[in-house]
Amino acid sequence: MSRLALRNFLITALTTIISIAVFISLLLGQLYIYSSNEQFKSLEYDCLSVSYMALTWLTESYRLDTTALGDVLTAQSELKNTQTMIVDTEGNVLLSVNPGGVEKNCGVLPEEITRKLADGQQLKDIGTLGGWFENKLLSFGMPVYDSAGNIRAAVIISALPDNIPMLFSSFAKTVIYITVFVLMLSFTMVYFISQRLTEPLKSMATAAKKMARGDYSTRVKVRGNNEITDLAVAFNHMAESMEELEKIRSEFVANVSHELKTPMTSIAGFVDGILDGTIPKDRQDHYLSIVSEEVHRLSRLVTKLLLATRMQSGAKDLNLGPVDICSIISSVLVGAEQAIEDRGLEVQVDYAEDRVFVLGDRDGLTQVVSNLIDNAIKYNRDGGHLAVTVERFEEKVFVTVFNTGEGIRQEDIPYVFDRFYKADRSRGLDKKSTGLGLYLVKSILKNLHQQIAAESSYGNWVRFTFTLEPTAPPEAAEQKKLGGYQ
């Protein structure tokens, strides 16, 4: 039994015992009061019958002498296990009868008992009757009146110690038996319920330890429909996510190692060849230019890795505001003019309006447009077509970058936005690519809460379309602000 299950069992068991103990105490207390009241009623009835005989014995002894009265009261005491006393107004016990026999003139009752009876009050006492008895008894007493209404004596009947009411005794035993049964049943149920509730927690603890050692394949069995089940389901989802993250991390490390190893191997080989004279002096400038390209490639790779890491960690650093997306596209195309001319590309630009303002970050959107247009130029065919379109549709601005060329295979389209993914399986034809461009594009747009999609007809063309949120021009916002102060 686990510590948590044991603690839950002990707490529940202790709470159950205390609750049942309090309930039984209250129940037995009420039953004791009820039994006492019933006993007092029985004693009152006996006192009433004895009082008539006592009056006759006191006033007309010729009709009922002491012997006859003693015999009757002795039989009653033996039958009901009681003690009967007849006392005068001064508290003198004239006659005392119990199952053992009859005693006459056996003492004087305490004054407070005598005074109460002399005043015409009934007596109900659970105790020693002012010290008269050694043990606590139930006693009932009542005055004896003559025909003129004068108090001539009093009758006191006490139930002896072993005269416990049968109802109370049998009920108490029944309660005890039921209590023991309920406690055993409760403890059994609590034990198994505690085990069942803590089993998923134990499994999660074991799984967490395995995950701490790097094993993310473990899962927790899900049973039932409660909060712990929900926790187990959430734990399994977390394990799946961590397993996927570990897979991505491993692939990331492998890809980074590959991307860094290739240029570094080239750089090291060419530099060593220059230093040891393997490469002749007339060819050194050529190989140094290759080294320079590889160094720049490494620089671009590290820069994009840092940007990708920052995006992944949630450090967006976006300065949101109205941005003219048409202006950004035009600037990027002007910057790529030389590359466009070198490939002999035909460029077509179609804007819905001269200026289309969207909510975004200028640097981030410049990075998005630059990466897409750079790919459209790089992977186009010589003399091919490049088109950029900006249009509005259903409260969204759609920007499309289209280019002819080899395109992308359909099976590769779902992965083109992954880190280091290249449709070129050899990974060596494009020495300037880092495999991070489209990943950064999607990350920037995701931080802007926008979408991007890729379409392609392999061997013919490829098209990327992303969405932006339209907004008012900054001039209109400024005029509205100034107008608010007028």
ChimeraX attribute file (.defattr): number of C-alpha atoms within 10 A of each C-alpha:
attribute: neighborCount
match mode: 1-to-1
recipient: residues
	/A:1	12
	/A:2	12
	/A:3	9
	/A:4	16
	/A:5	22
	/A:6	15
	/A:7	13
	/A:8	19
	/A:9	22
	/A:10	15
	/A:11	12
	/A:12	17
	/A:13	19
	/A:14	13
	/A:15	12
	/A:16	16
	/A:17	16
	/A:18	12
	/A:19	12
	/A:20	15
	/A:21	13
	/A:22	12
	/A:23	12
	/A:24	16
	/A:25	12
	/A:26	12
	/A:27	14
	/A:28	17
	/A:29	12
	/A:30	12
	/A:31	17
	/A:32	18
	/A:33	13
	/A:34	14
	/A:35	19
	/A:36	17
	/A:37	14
	/A:38	13
	/A:39	19
	/A:40	22
	/A:41	13
	/A:42	14
	/A:43	24
	/A:44	22
	/A:45	13
	/A:46	18
	/A:47	25
	/A:48	16
	/A:49	12
	/A:50	24
	/A:51	22
	/A:52	14
	/A:53	18
	/A:54	26
	/A:55	22
	/A:56	17
	/A:57	17
	/A:58	17
	/A:59	12
	/A:60	12
	/A:61	13
	/A:62	10
	/A:63	10
	/A:64	17
	/A:65	13
	/A:66	16
	/A:67	10
	/A:68	12
	/A:69	19
	/A:70	20
	/A:71	14
	/A:72	14
	/A:73	24
	/A:74	23
	/A:75	15
	/A:76	19
	/A:77	22
	/A:78	15
	/A:79	10
	/A:80	16
	/A:81	17
	/A:82	24
	/A:83	23
	/A:84	27
	/A:85	25
	/A:86	26
	/A:87	26
	/A:88	22
	/A:89	17
	/A:90	15
	/A:91	21
	/A:92	19
	/A:93	22
	/A:94	16
	/A:95	21
	/A:96	23
	/A:97	25
	/A:98	22
	/A:99	18
	/A:100	10
	/A:101	15
	/A:102	19
	/A:103	14
	/A:104	15
	/A:105	12
	/A:106	12
	/A:107	14
	/A:108	15
	/A:109	19
	/A:110	15
	/A:111	12
	/A:112	12
	/A:113	15
	/A:114	19
	/A:115	15
	/A:116	15
	/A:117	26
	/A:118	21
	/A:119	11
	/A:120	15
	/A:121	12
	/A:122	17
	/A:123	18
	/A:124	18
	/A:125	17
	/A:126	15
	/A:127	15
	/A:128	15
	/A:129	22
	/A:130	13
	/A:131	11
	/A:132	13
	/A:133	11
	/A:134	10
	/A:135	12
	/A:136	17
	/A:137	20
	/A:138	22
	/A:139	24
	/A:140	26
	/A:141	27
	/A:142	22
	/A:143	27
	/A:144	27
	/A:145	16
	/A:146	15
	/A:147	7
	/A:148	6
	/A:149	8
	/A:150	11
	/A:151	18
	/A:152	17
	/A:153	25
	/A:154	27
	/A:155	30
	/A:156	26
	/A:157	26
	/A:158	28
	/A:159	23
	/A:160	19
	/A:161	12
	/A:162	9
	/A:163	14
	/A:164	14
	/A:165	13
	/A:166	10
	/A:167	12
	/A:168	17
	/A:169	13
	/A:170	11
	/A:171	13
	/A:172	17
	/A:173	11
	/A:174	11
	/A:175	14
	/A:176	13
	/A:177	12
	/A:178	12
	/A:179	16
	/A:180	11
	/A:181	12
	/A:182	14
	/A:183	16
	/A:184	13
	/A:185	12
	/A:186	15
	/A:187	19
	/A:188	14
	/A:189	13
	/A:190	18
	/A:191	19
	/A:192	13
	/A:193	15
	/A:194	20
	/A:195	19
	/A:196	14
	/A:197	18
	/A:198	20
	/A:199	19
	/A:200	19
	/A:201	18
	/A:202	16
	/A:203	16
	/A:204	20
	/A:205	13
	/A:206	15
	/A:207	21
	/A:208	18
	/A:209	12
	/A:210	14
	/A:211	16
	/A:212	10
	/A:213	9
	/A:214	12
	/A:215	15
	/A:216	22
	/A:217	13
	/A:218	17
	/A:219	19
	/A:220	22
	/A:221	13
	/A:222	14
	/A:223	13
	/A:224	10
	/A:225	8
	/A:226	10
	/A:227	10
	/A:228	17
	/A:229	18
	/A:230	14
	/A:231	16
	/A:232	21
	/A:233	17
	/A:234	13
	/A:235	17
	/A:236	21
	/A:237	13
	/A:238	14
	/A:239	21
	/A:240	16
	/A:241	13
	/A:242	17
	/A:243	18
	/A:244	13
	/A:245	13
	/A:246	15
	/A:247	13
	/A:248	14
	/A:249	12
	/A:250	12
	/A:251	14
	/A:252	14
	/A:253	12
	/A:254	13
	/A:255	16
	/A:256	17
	/A:257	11
	/A:258	14
	/A:259	19
	/A:260	17
	/A:261	12
	/A:262	14
	/A:263	20
	/A:264	16
	/A:265	12
	/A:266	16
	/A:267	20
	/A:268	12
	/A:269	13
	/A:270	18
	/A:271	18
	/A:272	13
	/A:273	15
	/A:274	18
	/A:275	11
	/A:276	9
	/A:277	11
	/A:278	12
	/A:279	15
	/A:280	11
	/A:281	10
	/A:282	7
	/A:283	10
	/A:284	18
	/A:285	12
	/A:286	11
	/A:287	17
	/A:288	15
	/A:289	11
	/A:290	16
	/A:291	20
	/A:292	13
	/A:293	16
	/A:294	21
	/A:295	16
	/A:296	14
	/A:297	19
	/A:298	19
	/A:299	12
	/A:300	15
	/A:301	21
	/A:302	15
	/A:303	12
	/A:304	18
	/A:305	17
	/A:306	12
	/A:307	17
	/A:308	20
	/A:309	13
	/A:310	13
	/A:311	17
	/A:312	13
	/A:313	9
	/A:314	10
	/A:315	12
	/A:316	15
	/A:317	11
	/A:318	14
	/A:319	12
	/A:320	13
	/A:321	16
	/A:322	21
	/A:323	22
	/A:324	21
	/A:325	25
	/A:326	22
	/A:327	15
	/A:328	18
	/A:329	22
	/A:330	14
	/A:331	15
	/A:332	17
	/A:333	20
	/A:334	11
	/A:335	12
	/A:336	15
	/A:337	12
	/A:338	11
	/A:339	14
	/A:340	23
	/A:341	12
	/A:342	11
	/A:343	15
	/A:344	15
	/A:345	20
	/A:346	14
	/A:347	14
	/A:348	11
	/A:349	14
	/A:350	14
	/A:351	15
	/A:352	13
	/A:353	11
	/A:354	10
	/A:355	13
	/A:356	21
	/A:357	22
	/A:358	23
	/A:359	19
	/A:360	24
	/A:361	18
	/A:362	19
	/A:363	11
	/A:364	22
	/A:365	21
	/A:366	17
	/A:367	18
	/A:368	22
	/A:369	23
	/A:370	21
	/A:371	18
	/A:372	21
	/A:373	23
	/A:374	18
	/A:375	16
	/A:376	25
	/A:377	25
	/A:378	18
	/A:379	18
	/A:380	24
	/A:381	18
	/A:382	17
	/A:383	14
	/A:384	18
	/A:385	19
	/A:386	22
	/A:387	17
	/A:388	23
	/A:389	17
	/A:390	21
	/A:391	15
	/A:392	17
	/A:393	8
	/A:394	6
	/A:395	10
	/A:396	16
	/A:397	21
	/A:398	20
	/A:399	22
	/A:400	21
	/A:401	21
	/A:402	24
	/A:403	28
	/A:404	25
	/A:405	23
	/A:406	16
	/A:407	21
	/A:408	22
	/A:409	15
	/A:410	13
	/A:411	9
	/A:412	13
	/A:413	15
	/A:414	11
	/A:415	14
	/A:416	20
	/A:417	22
	/A:418	16
	/A:419	21
	/A:420	23
	/A:421	19
	/A:422	21
	/A:423	16
	/A:424	11
	/A:425	8
	/A:426	8
	/A:427	16
	/A:428	11
	/A:429	9
	/A:430	13
	/A:431	12
	/A:432	15
	/A:433	18
	/A:434	23
	/A:435	22
	/A:436	21
	/A:437	26
	/A:438	22
	/A:439	18
	/A:440	25
	/A:441	22
	/A:442	19
	/A:443	23
	/A:444	23
	/A:445	19
	/A:446	13
	/A:447	18
	/A:448	20
	/A:449	11
	/A:450	15
	/A:451	16
	/A:452	18
	/A:453	15
	/A:454	17
	/A:455	16
	/A:456	20
	/A:457	15
	/A:458	14
	/A:459	12
	/A:460	14
	/A:461	22
	/A:462	22
	/A:463	21
	/A:464	18
	/A:465	18
	/A:466	20
	/A:467	22
	/A:468	23
	/A:469	17
	/A:470	20
	/A:471	19
	/A:472	14
	/A:473	17
	/A:474	14
	/A:475	10
	/A:476	10
	/A:477	13
	/A:478	11
	/A:479	10
	/A:480	11
	/A:481	11
	/A:482	10
	/A:483	9
	/A:484	8
	/A:485	6
	/A:486	5
